[in-house]
Amino acid sequence: MSRLWRNRMQVFLAPGRVNLVGFARGIKPIQRFRQSGTCGQANAVSQWQVPLQMLEQMIGQVDDSFRRGAELRITLSNYFVRYGVIAPQPSLANPDELMAYAGFQMREIYGEHVDNWALSLGTWDPHGGTLCAAIARDLQVELETLARRHETLLVHIEPYLAAALDHWSKQLNDKQIWFVLVESGRFCLVSSLDGVWRGVRNQRIVENLEEELLSALAQESIMSGSGQLTEQVYVFAPELVGPLPDGHGSRWQFVHLPDESYPAPAHFPWIKRVDDRQHHA
């Protein structure tokens, strides 16, 4: 077996949940364990304090021979992320100018909070723009410290929305994308038209998901200038008890992900069933 191959641990980190999945190294990595834990937020200084403590415990319980030198890939709940659309700008000459431009645009949205955030960008298209994600720099530092403490290699910290878009990118309509990602108590909505990113929302569910999502879709449709009578909306909502109903005057047709041909990544949130057997390292 090649020494270049590493065991891999994938994490989903949310305010009330931590998922940890381990894959043994090889040409086709084999899932070795899948764990999930829930946690509260009593007296927490920050939203990530308690789930980080749980992640620390979960990784600490993994066998040393599997954990040491393993890759660590962390997906962050949208509760921990702020998003913005970076508008197209063909005149940017290099990556430094792009990051400065992104920082300026995020500051226009969020103000001085940006000073304490670490920014990351999707694939940049001078004529289509991109999405920008921001997380607290303190959270990034704590995750990097945790990885070193457990002798793992932190490969990336990825926002949930970006991870889901990347995973299902080949199934989405390139001409018009409406993509919705639902978590417990929150949803993200992102849209693009003719290869140009138009809008992104990351909002709390106040009372009724269906009503608030339809309202958001209507508003984004007006702002993006989309005039189609019927549009497909791709929805990934694993923590939702039942699918969103279709209809709505035939305007919005919900396409629910995943499908059998392209399942969700193992570390993404899942609905725990009675017969779901957890395997621990």
N, C-alpha and C positions, 0 to 999 in steps of 0.2 A: 504494500500500500504506500502511495506517495506521501512523503513527509510534508508536502505542500498542502495536502488536504487537512482540514481542521474539523473537529466537532463544531457544531453550531447551536447556539441558544438564541431563540427569538422571543421577544418580550412584547406584551401589550400592557401599557401602563395608563391607568385611569384613576380618577379620584376614589372610586369605590371598588376597583377591581384590578387584579394583576394576573395576567396569563403568562406562563412560561412553558415553552416547548423546546425539547432538545432533539437534535438530529445527529446521528453518528456519521462520521466522515466516510467518504467513499464516492465512487462515480455517480451512484444514485443514493444520496443520503437517506438513511432509514430513521424514521421517527422512533426515538427511544422512550420519551416520556412526555406527558402533557399534564400540566398542573394549572389550577385556577384557585385564586383566593379572593375573598371579599373583605372590605375593611370600611370602617366608619371614619368620621372626620372630627371627632370630639377633641376640642382644645388644640387643634392643629394650627401651627403658625402659618403654614401655606398648604395649598391643595395637594401638593405632591409629597409632603412630609410623611404621612402615614403609608401611602402605597410604596414609597421608597424603602421604608423600614420593612415592609412585607417582602418586597423584592430582595432585599438584603438577606432575609431569612431563607427565602426559597432557593436562592442561588447557593447560599451557604450549606444547604442540605444536599446539593448535588455532589455526587462522588468526585473526589479530587482528580482521579484519573481521567474523568470526562471533562471536568470544568477547566483545568489548567491549560492555557493556550487556546481555548475554544473561542470562536468568533461570537461576539455579542451584538445582536441587532435589535434595536429598541424602536418600537412604534408608540408614539405618544397620542393619547386621547386628544380630541379637539378642544377639550376643556383647558388644555395647557398651551394652546396654540392660537395665534392671531394671524389672519390672512389678509392679503391685499392683492389687487390686480395691478401689475406693472405695465403701463401702457406702452405700445410700440414706440420705438425711437431708433430709426436707422442710423443716426449720426454717432452713436456711441462707438468709441474706437477700441476699447480694451475692457477686461474684466473689472479693473478698478473703477472706471467710469460707470460701468453697469451697477456695481454695488453702491456707489455714491448716489446714482439716480434712484435706485430702489429705496435707499435709506431716506431720500428726500420725499419720495411718494408715500412711504409708510408714515413718515412724520406728519404729512398733510392729513392723514387719517387719524392717527393715534396720538399725535403731539409728543411731549417730552418723554413719555413712557418708552419710546424707542431707544433711548439712551441705555436702558438696562436690559435690552433684548439682543439675542443673537439671531441674525437674519440668514435665511437660506432661500435660494431661487430654484425654480424648475428650469427645464431646458429653455434657453433664451432664443426667441425668434424676433429679429429686429422689426418685422412687419406684423407680428402676431402678439408680441408681448409675452408675458409669463405670469405665473403665480409666485407670490412671495409669502413665506411662512416665518413667523417670529416666535421664539420661546424665551423665557426668562434665562438670562445668562447664568444666574445662580443654579437653576435646574440643570443646565448643561454641564456646569462644573461638578455638581454632585454626581451626575451619571458617569462622567469621566473618572472621578475618584473611585466610585464603586467598582468600575470595571478593573482599574489597576489593583484595587485591594483584593479582588478575587482572581487575579492573574489571568484575566480574559482580554481579548483583543476587541475593543469597541470599533466595529466597522462603520456603523452609522446610527444616527438618531433621526427618525423619519416621522413627520406628521401623519396622522391617520388618513387624512384626506388625500395627501400625496401618494401614500402607499396604496390606497384603494384605486385611485385614478390610474396609477402605473399598472396595477395588477390586471385591470379590466380594459386597458386602453385599446386593445385590438377588437374588442366587442362594441366599442362606442362608435357612433356615427360621426365621421370626421367633419361633415358639413355643419351639423348643429348638435351640440352636446348640452343636455340638461342632466346633471348628475346630483343625486341626493344621498347623503350619508347620515344615517340616524343612529344616535346613541341614546342611552337612557337620559332623558331630560334635555336633549340638545340635538339640533340638526345642522348640517352644512349643505349649502346649495351653491353649485358652481355652474357657469354657463360659458359657452364659446360659440361663435358664429363665423363660418368661413375661415376657420383657423385663427381667429382673433379672440383672445380671452376678453369676456364682457363684464362678468361680475362674479363675486364670491361673497357668501354670507356664512357666518358662524353664529347661530343665535340660540338662545335658551327657549325651550318649549314652556310657555306660560300656562296654558290650559289644555288646548286641543291641537295635537300635531297636524291633523288633516287640514283644519281651517287655517292654521298659521302657515303651513307649507303652501297651500293654494294661494294665499295672499302674497307670499313671497314670490312665487312663480309669476303671478300676474304683474307685480311691480317690476321684477327683473325683465319680463318680456317687453314691457313698455319702454324701459330704459335701454334695452339692447336693440330695439327696433325690429324685433322678430314679428312677422305678420302672418305666420302660418296658422291655418285653421285648426290643425291637429298636430300635436308634437309629442314625441316620446320622451319620457323622463325615466332615466335609469336610477333605480333605488336599491341601496344596500342597507338593510335594517334588521340585522340578526337578533337584536334584543327586543324587537317588536313582536307582540304576541301573535298578531295576524297581519296579513298583507293590507296595504292601503287599498281601499276600493277604487275601481275604475269608474269611468263615466264622466262626471263633471262637465256636462254639456258637450261631450266628445272632444274637448279641447286638449286635455292632458291624458295621455295613455301611459300608465306606470308599467315599466318593465322591471321585474324584480330579479335581483341578483342574490346569490350566484345561481348558475344552472348546473346541470349534471356534467356538462362537458368542461366546465372551468370553475371548480369549487373555490371557496375562499381559503386564504392561507390559514394554516392550522392555529396560529397564535392570535388571529383576529377574534373578537368577541363571538361567543356562540351561546345558544340557548341550551342550558344543561338539562339533559333528559334523565329519567330515572335509570335507564340502562346504560348511561354513559360511564364507562369504567376508566378511571384515571390510572395511568402508569407512572410510577415515580422512579427516579434514578436512585 
